[in-house]
Amino acid sequence: MTTPVTIIGAGLGGLILARVLSRHGIPATVYEAEPSAGARTQGGQLDIHEYNGQRALDDAGLLDEFHAIIHRGGAAARILDGHGKLLLDEPDDGTSGRPEVLRGDLRRILVQSLPENTIQWGKKLAHVADLGDGRHELAFTDGSTARTELLVGADGAWSKVRPLLSDAKPDYVGTTLIETYLHDVDERHSASAGAVGHGAMYALAPGKGIVAHREAGNTLHTYVELNRSAEWIADIDFSDAAAATARIAAEFEGWAPALTALITDGETPLIPRMIHALPVGHRWDRVPGVTLLGDAAHLMPPAGEGGNLAMLDGAELAKAIAAHPDDIEAALAIHENAMFTRSAPEAADAHLMLEICLGDRAPFGLIDFLTGAHQGRQEESALS
């Protein structure tokens, strides 16, 4: 009989793992720190790629549900300079292999696909003890405990399971994203809505940028991108909304009002997201009874691949377990070797994408990347 699987974390990777296991008749329990599925907003839009995220959703039998939540038109992209001049406009013609969905909608269809009581909410992991022979004891902050013979850490950047396998810890990469929202934008923030367009907008300069996505519900979701030290970020009191907004907006003095309004008119408090990453090519030796997936295994800067890789990790791990029910160690080795191979180049590319977006040639590095052209230098000279 197949060993029941214990999954820490009800993110996309952990939920896909549980769903695909369920389709193979393999029991799983997901322990999640959040008290309920609706306890917090799950973040912004994700582009789900044909070659990894959509493959995982197909394995999960959820492609129809996925197609129903796609934000039509959301794959459009435009690039502006700081004066608001349009440098590149790529509309969404419906043929993109990377359609956009809200992370919260995607998580919802995954949660709803699982058998009742698969997810144990309000279970924040405090500590894991190695009991030997691949067995582990989990201690939760509510005082409860559980034992497992097959443990999967799908618990994100600051994984409590990772130390069983690796001493690696995420490091700050030197870039912080500062998040806010505008609502009812076509009526109340029409200039900013026009600048953003129907999908993603990138207004970039060396070391800084304003990036925004139009989301469902007439909403603009803004990420201010800044290459700044951890000390510089720590010096801002984000609990003082007015002072924090003024400090961040000052970094974009002289930029087009339609762009800076994405900061100054923000209708939610500014939230700093300091970007951390594990070493590129992070891996570990096989440890009986435990493995990782997603950000717990290969945390990298945001470049459109993290959620997709996590889902593919979950689906591929589930299939490996189903294919080797009597040799779980073989299944985990198959999973890890494949995951190490696909995640290392993606992590390297994610760091490169930061340089493309915020490096010395911004915004022309991103234009070249999106168009495959190498003619931006002439335009850059003319505009400088």
N, C-alpha and C positions, 0 to 999 in steps of 0.2 A: 504494500500500500504506500502511496506517495506521502512523504512527510509534509504536514501542513506548513505553509509559508507564513512567516511573520514579517510584516512590512512596516517600517517606521516612516511615516509621512504620507499624507493624502494629497500630494502634488500630482502633476500630470503623469510623471513616470511611475510613481507608486500605484496610482489608480489604473493605469493601463496594465501594469503587471497583474494586479488583482483581477481585472476584467478578463484578460486572456487566459489566466489560470482557471478562472471560473468556467470559461468555455471548454476547457479541457477536463473539467470535473475535478480540479485540484483545489482543496480548501485553502483559504487565506484569511488572515486578519490584518487589518490596517489600523495602526495606532496613530492618532492625529492629535496634536496639541490644541488646535482650535476647538472651541466648545461646540460648534455646529458648522454646517456647510455654509451658512450665510453670515458668519460672525464678522467677516471683513470683506472689503472689496478685493478682488483677486488680481488687480493690475489691469494693464491696458490690452491692446490688440497684439496678436501674434500672427505672423505669416506662416502657414502650415504647408510644408513642402511635400511635393509628390514623392520624393525619393527617401524620406524618413518619417516625418510626422504622419502623412497620409497612409503610408505603408502600415504603420502601427495601428492607426484607426481602422484600416481594413482588417487586420488581424483581430481587432476587437469587435468586428462586426458592426461598426458605428459610422460607416461612411454616409449613409442616408441622413442620420442625425447631424453629422458634421456639415453636410451641404445645406441643411436647413438653417444653420446659424452663420453662414458666411456673410460678411459685410460687403455687399455688392458695390463695386467701385472703390473699395478700400485699398486696392493694390496700386492705385495711382501714386505717382511720386513727382515732386517738383523740388527744384533747388533754386534758392534765391541768394543774392548777396546781401550784405548788411543794410544797403539802401533800399531793399525790397525789389530790386530788378530781377526779373525772371530769367534764369540762366538755362534751365532745362525743365521741360514739362512732358512727363510720360503718363498719358491717361491709362485707365484700366479698361481694356476692351473686352474683358471677360475671358481671355485666353491664358491668363497667368497661371502658372503651376504652383503659385504660392499665395493662395487666397487668404484674406485676413479674417480672423474671428476674435471675439473678446475672450480673454483667458477665463473669465468667470463663466461664460456660456459653455466653453469647452469642458471646464471642470464639472459643471452641472450635469451634462449628459453622461460623463463618466461616472459620477456618483450615483445617478439614477439607474445606471446599467448594472449595478452590483447587487447581489443578494442582500436581503435585509440583515442588518447587524454585522456586515462585513467590516464596516468602519466603526471603530470605537473612538468617539469624540471626547475631547477634554483629557486626553492622555498624553501629557508632556513628559518625554523621556528625561530622566535625571541622570541615570547611570546604567551602564551595562557591565555585568560581571561574566568573565569567561569561566565556565564550569568544567571545561575540558571535553574532549571527544566531540567537538563541534556544537556543544550545547551552551546556551547563554541564559542568564537571568536578567530581566529588565526591571528596573525600579523606576516608578513614575512619581511625579511630584505630588500626586494625591495620596501617596502612601501605598498604593497597590503594586503588585509585582506580577510577572508572568515569566514562564520559561519557554524556550524555543529551541528546536533542533535545526532550524533553517531561518536565518535572520538576514533581511535585506534593508540596508540603510538607503532610504529614498528621502532623507531628511535635510537636503539642501546644503547651502554653503557652510553652515556651522554644525555639520553633522556630529551627533553624539556617538554614532556607530563607527565613523571613520577611524578613530584612534585604535580600534581593534586590529586595523589593517595597515595603518600608515601614520607616520609622525608629521606628515605634511599639513600645513595650515595655510589658509588663504592670506595673500598679501594684497595691500592696497596698490592699485596700478597707477595711481596719480590722477585719475579722472573721477569726478563726481557728477551725477545726474541729479538735478533738482526739479521736483515734480509738482505740477499744479494742474487745475482744470478750469475751463470756461464752459458754461452751460447756456442753452438757448441762444446759440451763437449767431444764427442767421439774422435774428431780430435785434439782439442786444450787443453783439460784437461783430458787426458785419465786415468791418475792415480787416480784422484778424481772420475771420472766416474766409474772406476772399483771398487773402495771402496764402492760407493753408491749402485751399482747394478741397478736393473730394477724398484725398487719401493722406499721404505723408508729405510733410514739408520740411526741408532742411535748409536753414540759413546758417552758414558756417564761415568761420574765419580761423586762422591759426590759433589753437589753444582754447577756442570757445565756440559755442553755437547755440542756436535756439531751434529745437526740433519739435514738431507737433504733428499729431495724427487726428483726423476727423474720425470720431467714433459714432456708433449708433446712438440715437437719442439726441441728435443735434448738439454734440459735445466735442470740444477740442481738448485733447490731452497733451500737455506740454512737458517736455524734458529740456531743461537748460543744461547744457554740457560745458563743463569747465575743467581744464587741466590746472589743478591747484593742489597744494600740499595738504596733508591731513591737518596740519596746524592751522592753515588758513581757513579751512572748513570749520574746525572746532571753535574758531574765534567768533563765529556768527551765532547769535542767539536766535535760533529758529522758533523759540517760544514767543518771541516778540515779532509778530507777523509784519508789522509796518517797517520795523528796522531791518528785518531780514530781506524783505522785498526791495527796499531801497538799496541795500548793499548789493544784491544780485543784479538789480536793474542797472546800477552804476557801471557794471562791467560792459554794458552795451550802450554806453552814451554815444549819441550820434546815429544810432541805428534807426531804421524806419519805425514810426510810431505804431504801425500795424503789427510789427514784430515785437517791440518792447511791451505792447499791451498784453501780449500773451503771458508776461510776467506780472506787470503792475495791476492788471485787471483780474488776476487769478482769484477764483471764488472758493478755493480750498487752501489751507495753509501750505506753504512751501515745505516739501519733505525732501531732505537730502538723501541720496542713495549713493554712498561711496562704493565704487566698483572694486571688488576684490577678485582675485583669481588664484587657483592652484597652479603649481608649476606645469608648464606645457609638457605633455607626455607623462603626467602623473600616473604611476602604476604601483603595484605591490605584489608580493609573493602570495601564493594561494594559502589562505587560512581556513581551516575546516569550519563549515557551517555558517559562513557569513560572507556577504559581498555588498557592493554599493552600486548605485546607478545615478544618472543625472548629475546635478550640481554637487552632490556628495562625492562623486567620483572624479568629475572633470570640470569644476567650476571655471568659467572663462568670461571675458567681457561680453556684454550683450552685442550680438551681431546677427541675430535672427535664427541661430541654430540651437540655443540652449534647450528650449522647450521641446523642439523637434527631436533632438538627440535623446532627451530623457524618455520620451515616449517610445522611441525605437529601442532604447535600452530595455525598457520594461517588457515590450512585446517579445524581443529576442530572448530575454532571460526566461520568460514564461514558456516559450516554445522549446528552449533547451531543457528545462525541467520536465516538460511533458514528454520529450523524446528520450529522456534518460531517468525514468522514475525510480530505478533501482540503483542508480549511481549518481547521486546528487553532486558529489565532488567533480565528476566529469562534466556535469551540466554547468556548474559554476565556472569551471576552467574555460569551457567553450565561450560562455558569456563574457568573461573578463578579457580573454584574448581578442575577441572580436571588438569589444568596446574600446580597449586600448588602441587598437589599430585605427578605428574610425574617428575617435575623439581627438587624438594628438594633432593631426593636421587641421582640424576644425578650430582647436584652441589657438594654434599658431596664426591661422587666418583671422581669428577674432581680434588678436592683438594688432595685426596688420590693419584691420578695418578701423581701429581707433586712430592709427596714424593717417590713414586715408582721409578720415573725416575731420580730424583736428590738427593735422600736421602742417608743415610750412606751406603746402600748396592748396590748403583749403580755401574755397570750396571746389577747386578744379580737380583735385585728386578724386573726389567722389563722382564728379561728372565723367571723368575718364573711366572710372570703374563701371559706372552704369551703362555707358554707351560703348565701351570697348575702344574708345578713341584715345588718341594721344596728341590732340591738337589744342588742348586747353591753354597751353603756354602762351600762344599768340593772343588769345582772348584775355588772359590774365594780364599780359603786358599792356594791352589797350585800356584795361579798366583800372589799372593801378595808378 
